[in-house]
Amino acid sequence: MTAMGKPDSLYIPTYEDVIAAHERIAPHIHRTPILTSTYFNELSGAELFFKCENFQKAGAFKVRGASNAVFGLDDEKAKKGVATHSSGNHALSLSYAAGRRGIPVTVVMPRTAPDAKKAAVRGYGGTIVECEPSTSSREATFAEVVAETGAEFVHPYNDPRVIAGQATCSKEMMDQVDGLDAVIAPIGGGGMVSGTCLTLSNIAPDVKIYAAEPLNADDAARSFRAGHIIADDAPQTIADGLKVPLKELTWHFVSNYVTDILTATEEEIVAAMKLTWERMKIVMEPSCAVPLATILKNKEVFAGKRVGVIVTGGNVDLDKLPWIKG
């Protein structure tokens, strides 16, 4: 239960929670840089400011939320460890944070998750339990893990502690870049977008918030237009971090604060990913290329604007790059 007497999943985090989270996680994260590209500015007709969470500890923004959850536990709960289900970045981020605190962590991962992410989880000391690549299998397998271990569940995104942690990314960005007109981030379950909504609605309410999603996994876009959550069980997309559906807490933020959700095809995502590697010399995973793909597809929306682009992670299986024909 929270101080407000509501179950954690129903507690809507505040900006005070974000400030507290930033202080709590500061020793365990990087303040990631902002990069710019004249090439992409000219190509898009906008001024783009890339917040590079691919340079974050554990290679992804999710270490922010995971660290906030792990280091916010009291000692009694921490002794039993933490557990989650995740396709990759939350899994390895929670493993990183739990390792820093010296507590056990168990992760349910789809058997199809990238080998690089599985290796990183094990490298940080996490125990992996594999499941089928569907939301229903993931949640059923996870229920068995929690019943067996008694570990504290840290949801990948539908958790106020996680959302408050992710919100520290846009808090940093607003300190680093003046005069942004818009911020865009990828959306799967909506943790990063929710955190962005939480921060900007409090400190920069005039900044528009866009979410970017694969067309092959566009349940958030369809939910946004329908006015209620539409959940796909097992969508197929190269953007493996964006296959999960919105939940009630992230839907609260998305439905109240997001300006629009834009989509990109698989081909557009791969093209944007490859172009970023070539032009900016940075490693980003397919999920992170979706915002740039949607900007280039919808130039009229962003033309002449100063746009913050959150690059969410860089954990890529280098033996399976999407432009390599095998």
C-alpha positions as CSV (number, residue, x, y, z in Angstrom):
1,M,0.0,0.0,0.0
2,T,1.1,3.6,-0.6
3,A,0.9,6.5,1.8
4,M,-2.3,7.4,0.0
5,G,-3.8,4.1,1.0
6,K,-4.2,2.8,-2.6
7,P,-2.7,-0.3,-4.1
8,D,0.6,0.6,-5.8
9,S,-0.8,-0.1,-9.3
10,L,-3.5,2.5,-8.8
11,Y,-1.3,5.2,-7.2
12,I,-0.6,8.0,-9.7
13,P,2.9,9.3,-9.1
14,T,3.5,13.0,-8.7
15,Y,6.3,15.3,-9.7
16,E,7.5,15.2,-6.1
17,D,8.0,11.4,-6.6
18,V,10.1,12.3,-9.7
19,I,12.3,14.6,-7.7
20,A,12.7,12.0,-5.0
21,A,13.5,9.3,-7.6
22,H,16.2,11.5,-9.2
23,E,18.0,11.9,-5.9
24,R,17.6,8.2,-5.0
25,I,19.0,6.9,-8.3
26,A,21.7,9.5,-9.0
27,P,24.6,7.3,-7.7
28,H,23.4,4.4,-10.0
29,I,22.8,6.1,-13.4
30,H,24.4,8.3,-16.0
31,R,23.2,11.8,-16.8
32,T,23.1,11.0,-20.5
33,P,24.2,13.5,-23.2
34,I,22.2,15.3,-25.9
35,L,23.5,14.9,-29.4
36,T,22.5,16.8,-32.5
37,S,22.9,16.2,-36.2
38,T,22.9,18.8,-39.0
39,Y,22.1,16.1,-41.4
40,F,18.9,15.0,-39.6
41,N,17.9,18.6,-39.0
42,E,18.1,19.3,-42.8
43,L,16.4,16.0,-43.6
44,S,13.5,16.6,-41.2
45,G,13.1,20.3,-41.4
46,A,13.2,20.4,-37.6
47,E,15.8,20.9,-35.0
48,L,16.3,17.5,-33.3
49,F,17.9,17.0,-29.9
50,F,18.6,13.3,-29.2
51,K,18.6,12.3,-25.5
52,C,21.0,9.3,-25.7
53,E,19.8,6.7,-23.2
54,N,21.6,4.2,-25.3
55,F,24.6,5.5,-23.3
56,Q,22.8,4.8,-20.0
57,K,23.9,2.2,-17.4
58,A,22.8,-1.2,-18.7
59,G,22.4,0.4,-22.1
60,A,18.8,1.6,-21.7
61,F,16.6,4.2,-20.0
62,K,14.8,1.4,-18.0
63,V,17.6,1.4,-15.5
64,R,16.1,4.6,-14.1
65,G,12.8,3.1,-13.2
66,A,14.3,-0.2,-12.1
67,S,16.8,1.5,-9.8
68,N,14.1,3.7,-8.2
69,A,12.0,0.6,-7.5
70,V,14.9,-1.5,-6.1
71,F,16.5,1.2,-3.9
72,G,13.1,2.3,-2.7
73,L,12.4,-1.1,-1.1
74,D,12.7,-1.4,2.7
75,D,15.3,-4.0,3.9
76,E,12.6,-6.6,4.8
77,K,11.1,-6.7,1.2
78,A,14.5,-6.4,-0.4
79,K,15.7,-9.7,1.3
80,K,13.2,-11.7,-0.8
81,G,14.5,-10.1,-4.0
82,V,12.7,-8.8,-7.0
83,A,11.1,-10.3,-10.1
84,T,9.7,-9.2,-13.4
85,H,8.7,-10.2,-16.9
86,S,10.4,-8.4,-19.8
87,S,11.5,-8.8,-23.4
88,G,14.9,-7.4,-22.5
89,N,15.8,-3.9,-21.3
90,H,13.7,-3.9,-18.1
91,A,15.0,-7.4,-17.4
92,L,18.7,-6.4,-17.6
93,S,18.0,-3.0,-15.9
94,L,16.4,-4.7,-12.9
95,S,19.2,-7.2,-12.8
96,Y,21.7,-4.4,-12.8
97,A,19.9,-2.5,-10.0
98,A,19.4,-5.7,-7.9
99,G,23.1,-6.5,-8.3
100,R,24.0,-3.1,-7.1
101,R,21.9,-3.6,-4.0
102,G,23.0,-7.2,-3.6
103,I,19.6,-8.9,-3.7
104,P,18.3,-11.8,-5.9
105,V,16.4,-11.2,-9.2
106,T,14.3,-13.5,-11.3
107,V,13.2,-12.5,-14.8
108,V,10.6,-14.2,-17.1
109,M,11.7,-13.6,-20.7
110,P,10.2,-14.7,-24.0
111,R,12.3,-17.5,-25.5
112,T,12.6,-15.3,-28.6
113,A,14.2,-12.3,-26.8
114,P,17.5,-11.2,-28.3
115,D,20.5,-13.3,-27.1
116,A,22.4,-10.1,-26.3
117,K,19.7,-9.1,-23.7
118,K,19.6,-12.6,-22.2
119,A,23.4,-12.6,-21.9
120,A,23.3,-9.2,-20.2
121,V,20.7,-10.3,-17.6
122,R,22.9,-13.3,-16.7
123,G,25.9,-11.1,-16.7
124,Y,24.3,-8.9,-14.0
125,G,23.4,-12.0,-11.9
126,G,19.8,-12.4,-13.0
127,T,18.0,-15.8,-13.2
128,I,16.0,-16.2,-16.4
129,V,12.8,-18.3,-16.7
130,E,11.7,-18.5,-20.4
131,C,8.2,-18.3,-21.7
132,E,6.4,-18.3,-25.0
133,P,6.4,-14.9,-26.9
134,S,3.0,-13.7,-25.9
135,T,1.6,-11.5,-23.1
136,S,-0.6,-14.3,-21.8
137,S,2.3,-16.8,-21.5
138,R,4.5,-14.2,-20.0
139,E,2.0,-13.3,-17.2
140,A,1.1,-16.9,-16.5
141,T,4.7,-18.0,-16.2
142,F,5.5,-15.0,-14.0
143,A,2.7,-15.8,-11.6
144,E,4.3,-19.1,-10.9
145,V,7.7,-17.5,-10.3
146,V,6.2,-15.0,-7.7
147,A,4.3,-17.8,-5.9
148,E,7.6,-19.8,-5.6
149,T,10.0,-17.0,-4.6
150,G,7.8,-14.4,-2.8
151,A,9.8,-11.7,-4.6
152,E,8.7,-8.1,-5.0
153,F,7.1,-7.6,-8.4
154,V,8.5,-4.7,-10.3
155,H,6.3,-4.3,-13.4
156,P,8.2,-3.2,-16.5
157,Y,6.0,-0.1,-16.9
158,N,2.6,-0.2,-15.0
159,D,4.3,0.7,-11.7
160,P,4.4,4.2,-10.1
161,R,7.9,3.7,-9.0
162,V,9.0,2.8,-12.5
163,I,7.2,5.7,-14.1
164,A,8.7,8.2,-11.6
165,G,12.1,6.8,-12.4
166,Q,11.6,7.1,-16.2
167,A,10.3,10.6,-15.7
168,T,13.8,11.7,-14.7
169,C,14.9,11.3,-18.3
170,S,12.8,14.2,-19.5
171,K,13.6,16.1,-16.4
172,E,17.2,16.0,-17.4
173,M,16.4,16.8,-21.0
174,M,14.5,20.0,-20.0
175,D,17.6,21.1,-18.0
176,Q,19.9,20.4,-21.0
177,V,17.9,22.0,-23.9
178,D,16.0,25.3,-23.9
179,G,12.9,26.1,-25.8
180,L,11.7,22.6,-26.9
181,D,8.4,22.6,-28.8
182,A,7.8,18.9,-28.6
183,V,9.2,15.6,-27.2
184,I,8.8,12.2,-28.9
185,A,9.5,8.8,-27.5
186,P,8.8,5.2,-28.5
187,I,5.7,3.5,-27.0
188,G,5.1,-0.1,-26.1
189,G,3.7,-0.4,-22.6
190,G,4.1,3.3,-22.1
191,G,6.5,3.7,-19.2
192,M,8.8,6.2,-20.8
193,V,5.9,8.1,-22.4
194,S,4.1,8.2,-19.1
195,G,7.2,9.5,-17.3
196,T,7.6,12.1,-20.0
197,C,3.9,13.1,-19.5
198,L,4.5,13.3,-15.8
199,T,7.4,15.6,-16.0
200,L,6.3,17.9,-18.8
201,S,2.8,18.3,-17.6
202,N,4.3,19.7,-14.4
203,I,7.3,21.8,-15.6
204,A,6.6,22.4,-19.3
205,P,2.9,22.0,-20.0
206,D,3.1,23.8,-23.4
207,V,5.6,21.2,-24.8
208,K,3.7,18.7,-27.0
209,I,4.2,15.0,-26.3
210,Y,4.2,12.5,-29.2
211,A,4.5,8.7,-29.0
212,A,6.0,6.6,-31.8
213,E,4.9,3.0,-32.5
214,P,5.5,0.3,-35.0
215,L,2.6,-0.1,-37.4
216,N,2.8,-3.9,-36.9
217,A,2.2,-3.3,-33.1
218,D,0.0,-0.3,-33.2
219,D,-2.3,-1.2,-30.3
220,A,-1.5,2.1,-28.4
221,A,-2.4,4.2,-31.5
222,R,-5.6,2.3,-31.9
223,S,-6.3,2.6,-28.1
224,F,-5.6,6.4,-28.4
225,R,-8.2,6.8,-31.2
226,A,-10.8,4.5,-29.6
227,G,-10.6,6.1,-26.2
228,H,-9.9,2.8,-24.3
229,I,-7.2,0.2,-24.1
230,I,-6.9,-2.3,-27.0
231,A,-4.4,-5.0,-26.2
232,D,-2.7,-7.3,-28.8
233,D,-1.4,-10.5,-27.4
234,A,1.6,-11.3,-29.6
235,P,2.3,-8.6,-32.3
236,Q,5.2,-9.2,-34.7
237,T,7.7,-6.4,-35.1
238,I,11.4,-5.9,-35.3
239,A,11.0,-3.4,-32.5
240,D,11.1,-6.1,-29.8
241,G,10.8,-3.6,-26.9
242,L,7.5,-2.3,-28.1
243,K,5.4,-5.4,-28.3
244,V,3.6,-5.1,-24.9
245,P,0.2,-3.4,-24.4
246,L,-0.8,-0.3,-22.3
247,K,-2.0,-0.9,-18.8
248,E,-4.3,1.2,-16.6
249,L,-1.6,3.4,-15.1
250,T,0.2,4.2,-18.3
251,W,-3.2,4.6,-20.1
252,H,-3.9,7.4,-17.6
253,F,-1.0,9.4,-18.7
254,V,-1.3,8.6,-22.4
255,S,-5.0,9.4,-22.7
256,N,-4.6,12.7,-20.7
257,Y,-1.4,14.2,-22.0
258,V,-0.2,12.8,-25.3
259,T,-0.8,14.9,-28.4
260,D,-0.7,12.1,-30.9
261,I,0.7,8.6,-31.5
262,L,2.4,8.2,-34.9
263,T,3.4,4.9,-36.6
264,A,6.1,3.6,-38.9
265,T,6.4,0.5,-41.0
266,E,9.1,-2.2,-40.4
267,E,11.0,-0.9,-43.5
268,E,10.8,2.7,-42.2
269,I,12.1,1.6,-38.8
270,V,15.1,-0.3,-40.2
271,A,15.9,2.6,-42.6
272,A,15.9,5.1,-39.7
273,M,18.0,2.8,-37.5
274,K,20.6,2.2,-40.3
275,L,20.7,5.9,-41.1
276,T,21.4,6.8,-37.4
277,W,24.2,4.3,-37.2
278,E,25.7,5.7,-40.4
279,R,25.3,9.4,-39.7
280,M,25.5,9.8,-35.9
281,K,27.8,6.9,-35.3
282,I,25.8,5.6,-32.3
283,V,24.4,2.2,-31.6
284,M,20.6,2.1,-31.2
285,E,18.2,-0.7,-31.2
286,P,15.2,-1.0,-33.5
287,S,12.7,0.3,-30.9
288,C,14.7,3.5,-30.6
289,A,14.5,4.2,-34.3
290,V,10.8,4.4,-34.4
291,P,10.6,8.1,-33.3
292,L,13.0,9.2,-36.0
293,A,11.1,7.1,-38.5
294,T,7.9,8.8,-37.6
295,I,9.4,12.3,-37.7
296,L,10.8,11.7,-41.2
297,K,7.4,10.3,-42.3
298,N,5.4,13.2,-40.8
299,K,7.7,16.2,-41.6
300,E,4.8,18.6,-41.7
301,V,4.1,17.9,-38.0
302,F,7.6,18.8,-36.9
303,A,8.8,21.3,-39.5
304,G,10.4,24.4,-37.9
305,K,10.1,22.9,-34.4
306,R,12.7,22.2,-31.7
307,V,12.1,18.5,-30.9
308,G,13.5,16.3,-28.2
309,V,13.9,12.7,-29.3
310,I,14.4,10.1,-26.6
311,V,16.8,7.3,-27.8
312,T,15.7,4.7,-25.4
313,G,18.4,2.0,-25.6
314,G,21.3,0.4,-27.4
315,N,21.2,-3.3,-26.6
316,V,21.5,-4.9,-30.0
317,D,22.3,-8.4,-31.1
318,L,25.2,-7.5,-33.5
319,D,25.0,-10.9,-35.2
320,K,21.4,-10.2,-36.3
321,L,21.4,-6.6,-37.6
322,P,18.3,-6.1,-39.7
323,W,20.0,-4.9,-42.8
324,I,22.3,-7.9,-43.0
325,K,20.9,-10.5,-45.3
326,G,21.6,-13.9,-43.9
